[in-house]
């Protein structure tokens, strides 16, 4: 289904590229440009969605809900989490759930540069729910 959508989107994108802009009035050209922008963004997304949704084997994702009661550079405290699994048949299963009371106390399992601790404070080195205190998504994703 997604492959078909990807093919249709790519086909529409190609047809739009063939339009002779010189023959279009400004209002139509503006609309074509807007649709073109959407298609330019949609086609790459449609290429990765099948794999993300389990077509190439089961996938697991951690969903993190951030609390706005404690604002941090990447949003709020990572107060609750849910681990989900998507099977190749498309079934979604909740594997585990946790809240801030379940998080391991102590040093994180990844190395954090001393410069980051100096800049953002020692809270960066304690429970996972403080991980969004460092405004760097790849580092936060590695923290558990």
N, C-alpha and C positions, 0 to 999 in steps of 0.2 A: 504494500500500500504506500509506504513512504517512498520507495523507489519510483513508483508511478508519479507521485506528487513532485518528486525531485525532477523527473523527466519533463513533466508538464511545465514546471516553473522555469527550467532551463530553456525549454522551447519558447515560452512566452518572452523570456529575456532576449533570446536570439531574434525573435520577430520584432521586438521593440527596437533593437539595435539597427534593424534594416529600414526603419521608418525614415522618410525624407523630411527632416526637420524644416526645410525651407518651404514646404507646402502646407505647414500647419499654422493656424492662427495662434496668437500668443496664449489664449486661454486653454486651448487644447494642448499645446506644447507644454504648458505648465503642469497640466494633469499627467501627461505622458512622463515628464521628468519625475514627478512624485511617485508614480507607479514604478518607474525604473529604479528609483532609490530603494523602494521596498523590495523589489526583486533582487537587486544587488545584495541586499542583506539576507534575504530568505534562502537563496540557493546554497550558500555555504552551510547554513544551519541545517537545511534538509539533508545535506550530505553526512552530517555527523549524528543526527537524531536516531537513525536505525541502530547503530552500534550502541548508543547510550541507552536505548530501550530494550537491549537484550538480544538483538538479532544475531550477534556474533558470539553469544555465550552469556551466561548470567553476569549481571553487574550489581555491585553494591554501592550505595550512596549514604552518606551521613547528612541528615538534614539538621541544621542548627537554628534554633529560634533565639533571637537576640532580644534581651529585655531592654526597654528604653528607660528603665529605672536607674540604670548605671550606664551613662554614656561613655563610650570609648572611641578611639580614632576610627575603627571600622564599623561603628554602629553602637551596639550595646553589649552588655555581658552575655556570653553564650550560655544562657541559663538552662536550656533543655535541648536534648538531642534525640534523634530517632535514626536508627540504622535500618535501611530498607534494602531489599533484594528484588531485582527484576529478573524473572526467568526468561529463557528464550521464547516461551509461549506467551509472554506478556503479563504473566501473573505478578502481582506486587505483594510482597510479604514483609511485615514488620519483624525484624530479627531481634532488636533490642531498643530499649528506651532508657534514658537517664536524665536526671536533673542535677543541679549544682551540688546537691547533697551526696551524690554518688561519685563525684569526681575525685580522683586520686590526689592526695595532698603531696607536696614535695616538688622536687626539681622536675622540669619537663624532660621528656625522652629525647629531645633534640637539643643540640647546642645552640645557645643564644649568645650572640656577641656581647661582650662586656659593654661596648659602646651603646648598644640598644638598651641594656639595663640601666646604664648611666643616664641615658636620655629619657626613658619612659618609666623608670623606677623599678624597685624590686618586685612589685606586684606582677610583673611580666613573667617571673620565674615560678609563680605558684599556680593554683588551680587552673584547669583548662578554661574555665569560664572567663578568665582574664586574658586569654589569648588575643582577642581583638584589640588589646591595648597597644599592639604594635601594628602600625598601618602598612602591613606588607602581607597580601593574601597568600603567597606561596609559603611563607613561614607559618602563618596561622593554620594553613591546611595540614602542615606536618605535625603540629602540636596535637597531642591527644590527652 
